[in-house]
Amino acid sequence: QVQLVESGGGLVQPGGSLRLSCSASGNGFSFWAMAWYRQFPRKQRELVAAITRDGSTNYADDVKGRFTISRDNAKNTVYLQMNNLRPEDTAVYYCKQGIQGLGSWGQGTQVSVSS
C-alpha cells in the first residue's frame, strides 16, 4: 500500500504563492504518473495538474500559467508550485498516485487564499 503525505498548504493573500509537496512511501515511484486534485466544499474532486513518469505535464485550464507540477524521483516527491493565487483557488488539495482510476490518495492539505 502506497502512502502519500502532503504538506505546504496554508493561508496566503491573493497574488501570493505556495508550494505543495507530496512524499510517497514504497518502491516504484519513478514508474508512476502522479496528479494533484482539489476539492471545493460540496463539490467533487477535480484534476488540477498531472505529470507522467517521463515528465510530461498537463493542467486544468484555470491554473495554466500559474501552477507548475514537478517531480523529484530521487526523493519520491511530487510538487505543485502555485503562483498568483486567487480566492477561487481556496480548496483542499490532494495528491494522487496515477492520474485517474485506481491509486492511493493523500490525506489532503488546505489552501486558503484570502486578504
GIVENMO-V390828 format. One record per residue. N is the residue number from 0. RES is the residue in one small letter. PHI is phi as a letter, one per 20 degrees, with the letter a starting at -180 (none if undefined). D_LAST is the distance of its C-alpha to the last C-alpha in Angstrom with 1 decimal. Layout:
n:N res:RES phi:PHI d_last:D_LAST
n:N res:RES phi:PHI d_last:D_LAST
//
This chain:
n:0 res:q phi:none d_last:39.7
n:1 res:v phi:f d_last:36.9
n:2 res:q phi:d d_last:33.9
n:3 res:l phi:d d_last:30.5
n:4 res:v phi:c d_last:27.8
n:5 res:e phi:e d_last:24.2
n:6 res:s phi:b d_last:21.8
n:7 res:g phi:o d_last:18.7
n:8 res:g phi:f d_last:16.0
n:9 res:g phi:r d_last:13.0
n:10 res:l phi:d d_last:9.2
n:11 res:v phi:b d_last:7.7
n:12 res:q phi:f d_last:5.0
n:13 res:p phi:g d_last:6.5
n:14 res:g phi:n d_last:9.8
n:15 res:g phi:e d_last:10.3
n:16 res:s phi:c d_last:13.4
n:17 res:l phi:b d_last:15.0
n:18 res:r phi:c d_last:18.7
n:19 res:l phi:e d_last:20.2
n:20 res:s phi:c d_last:23.8
n:21 res:c phi:c d_last:26.5
n:22 res:s phi:e d_last:29.7
n:23 res:a phi:d d_last:32.8
n:24 res:s phi:e d_last:36.0
n:25 res:g phi:n d_last:39.4
n:26 res:n phi:e d_last:41.4
n:27 res:g phi:n d_last:41.1
n:28 res:f phi:g d_last:37.5
n:29 res:s phi:f d_last:38.5
n:30 res:f phi:e d_last:40.3
n:31 res:w phi:e d_last:37.3
n:32 res:a phi:f d_last:34.9
n:33 res:m phi:c d_last:31.4
n:34 res:a phi:b d_last:28.3
n:35 res:w phi:d d_last:24.7
n:36 res:y phi:d d_last:23.8
n:37 res:r phi:c d_last:20.8
n:38 res:q phi:c d_last:20.8
n:39 res:f phi:e d_last:18.7
n:40 res:p phi:g d_last:19.6
n:41 res:r phi:m d_last:23.1
n:42 res:k phi:c d_last:23.6
n:43 res:q phi:f d_last:25.9
n:44 res:r phi:f d_last:24.9
n:45 res:e phi:c d_last:24.7
n:46 res:l phi:f d_last:25.7
n:47 res:v phi:d d_last:23.1
n:48 res:a phi:b d_last:25.4
n:49 res:a phi:b d_last:28.9
n:50 res:i phi:c d_last:31.3
n:51 res:t phi:e d_last:35.0
n:52 res:r phi:f d_last:37.3
n:53 res:d phi:e d_last:38.3
n:54 res:g phi:n d_last:34.7
n:55 res:s phi:f d_last:34.4
n:56 res:t phi:c d_last:30.9
n:57 res:n phi:b d_last:29.4
n:58 res:y phi:c d_last:26.0
n:59 res:a phi:f d_last:24.6
n:60 res:d phi:g d_last:24.3
n:61 res:d phi:f d_last:20.6
n:62 res:v phi:d d_last:19.9
n:63 res:k phi:g d_last:22.9
n:64 res:g phi:n d_last:22.2
n:65 res:r phi:d d_last:18.9
n:66 res:f phi:d d_last:20.1
n:67 res:t phi:c d_last:23.3
n:68 res:i phi:e d_last:25.4
n:69 res:s phi:b d_last:28.1
n:70 res:r phi:b d_last:30.5
n:71 res:d phi:c d_last:32.6
n:72 res:n phi:f d_last:35.7
n:73 res:a phi:f d_last:37.0
n:74 res:k phi:d d_last:34.1
n:75 res:n phi:l d_last:34.0
n:76 res:t phi:c d_last:30.3
n:77 res:v phi:d d_last:28.2
n:78 res:y phi:c d_last:24.8
n:79 res:l phi:c d_last:21.9
n:80 res:q phi:e d_last:20.0
n:81 res:m phi:d d_last:16.8
n:82 res:n phi:d d_last:15.6
n:83 res:n phi:l d_last:13.3
n:84 res:l phi:f d_last:11.3
n:85 res:r phi:c d_last:10.1
n:86 res:p phi:g d_last:8.6
n:87 res:e phi:f d_last:12.4
n:88 res:d phi:e d_last:13.2
n:89 res:t phi:f d_last:12.1
n:90 res:a phi:a d_last:15.5
n:91 res:v phi:e d_last:18.2
n:92 res:y phi:d d_last:19.8
n:93 res:y phi:c d_last:23.6
n:94 res:c phi:e d_last:26.1
n:95 res:k phi:c d_last:29.5
n:96 res:q phi:f d_last:33.0
n:97 res:g phi:n d_last:34.4
n:98 res:i phi:e d_last:32.6
n:99 res:q phi:c d_last:33.9
n:100 res:g phi:m d_last:36.4
n:101 res:l phi:f d_last:37.5
n:102 res:g phi:q d_last:35.7
n:103 res:s phi:f d_last:33.8
n:104 res:w phi:d d_last:30.1
n:105 res:g phi:f d_last:27.8
n:106 res:q phi:e d_last:26.1
n:107 res:g phi:n d_last:22.7
n:108 res:t phi:c d_last:19.4
n:109 res:q phi:e d_last:16.1
n:110 res:v phi:d d_last:13.2
n:111 res:s phi:c d_last:9.8
n:112 res:v phi:d d_last:7.1
n:113 res:s phi:b d_last:3.8
n:114 res:s phi:e d_last:0.0
//
